[in-house]
Amino acid sequence: MRDEPTGFRDFVAGRSPALLRTAWMLTGDAQLAEDLLQTALARTWPHWSRIESGNPEAYVRRVMVRTYGSWWRRRAWRSETPVARPPEPTGAAAATGRADAYRAVDDRAALTAALARLPRRQRQVVVLRYYDDVSERDVATMLGCSAGTVKSQAAKGLAKLRAALADDGEPATPRPTGVDAGLEGTR
């Protein structure tokens, strides 16, 4: 059995919450996100002495993106498909106005569902660019593509998110929608 690399435990303890949020945004599922992060950290472990002096968080994110991409390609069944509109609140929640108190949760759920419907590459670009605030150049490096591809995939992904979130019957322009509005509440 190999000895634990110096600094690896501290990195995992300090950066796991942020990395787990990224994994959750990529997968849309809490348990799958935990598996993805664990797999990425396990794949990082043997290379720690080489990457710790650079940017280990970027390395782990890149491993997560690539691992998720390979998982996504292998899955024949893409899991459940959420309904476009959840049922209206009934009973006490509707009578007391508590339905409005849950709007942020509903917005986050709508964003998560819209993200799940994006093609894999667009979802990766949107999550890395707008949720994790990674530069276009760094996203391009992580995904192994050009900065122009990152820009076009981000534009297409954001357009699809705006359209999907506007489909719930509310106008898309007066109220901020898409990644900027929905992801801010998840940090």
Summary of the structure (lengths in Angstrom):
residues: 187
radius of gyration: 18.4
end to end distance: 37.2
largest distance: 60.9
contacts: 504
relative contact order: 0.11
helix: 71%
strand: 0%
